[in-house]
Amino acid sequence: MTAYDDLYAALTEANAGAWADLLPAQIAAALDPARHGTLPRWQALLERLPALQPSLRCLTGDAVQIGRAEDIRDEDRALLVEILRELIPWRKGPYDLYGIPIDTEWRSDWKWDRLKDHISPLQHRLVLDVGCGSGYHGWRMLGAGAKTVVGIDPLLLNVVQFQLVKALYGPAPVHVLPFGIEALPADLKAFDTVFSMGVLYHRRSPIEHLLELRGCLKPGGELVLETLIIDGKLGETLLPEDRYANMRNVWFIPSLATLESWLRRCRFGNIRVVDITLTSLEEQRRTEWMPFQSLPDFLDPNDPALTIEGLPAPKRAIVLADCL
């Protein structure tokens, strides 16, 4: 069972003790095997992990690296590979676990490289990563000096993948909790930095999501927002009638000017755009560790500037803003 005592202490120190008191019941409910039929099998996989002692832990390279190839016996390596493959698809990374390279669907290190030199230093900060996936960026945040990182993600496969990586790493002040932002108390005002990357366009109400993010931040705290955008003027927003790049759960994709207006309306200030990038076929693609369809399958084969639905191909912006 994952230990959260250090997380409860960090939240209490940040004047979020009321949430810390609720968390044990929230976590237990989310991880109730009766609610997810595959969870017991995944948990049994974690119990089979060999006892290993890494000679290296590196959180500052492109891959989150734990251990070296020479740290592990051949039979333990084979077992670890078997367990890792049982948890496919691996979408966010990369990882290097005892010399086993996990080439994930997304080159999440590229996104980190685009923002790391623009955000406020993370040293001594309590950080929230909303929609964190398997926790790759949380490890990079820890490597950048964060005091404690809290990731939240309702997809239990992501949570189990994180728990595997943390079991290999050892005790660390980084956690992934098995639920979404709606489980956090309103107006928590506990976090120094809040990341929301690749989430906004999945929310039916983008304004509600921005207000939820603001409620998590201390006054003066920093929001790091990464989301899809379209080219366009103030007030222009794309609302796909059905799918977008084969995704059903895409709602509002704003122009940059519209996104900035949403942030101002939600009482964020000092808004600055630090990156705009078209998602490339090298950044998101099918791999050995995510062998299903990916971005190359969802773009128009005759015009890669369009999705298969005829909509603008994915373009992403990273926007920083301060909580007023």
Secondary structure, DSSP 8 states (H G I E B T S, - for coil): ----HHHHHHHHHTT-HHHHHHHHHHHHHHT-GGG-TTHHHHHHHHHT------S-EE-SSSSEEES-GGGS-HHHHHHHHHHHHHT----EE-EEETTEEE--SEEHHHHHHHHTTTS---BT-EEEEET-TTSHHHHHHHHTTBSEEEEE-S-HHHHHHHHHHHHHH-S-SEEEESS-GGGS-TT---EEEEEEES-GGGSS-HHHHHHHHHHHEEEEEEEEEEEEEBS--TT-EE--SS-BTTBS----EEBHHHHHHHHHHTTEEEEEEEEEEE--TTTB--BTTB-S--HHHHEETTEEEEETTSSB--EEEEEEEEE-
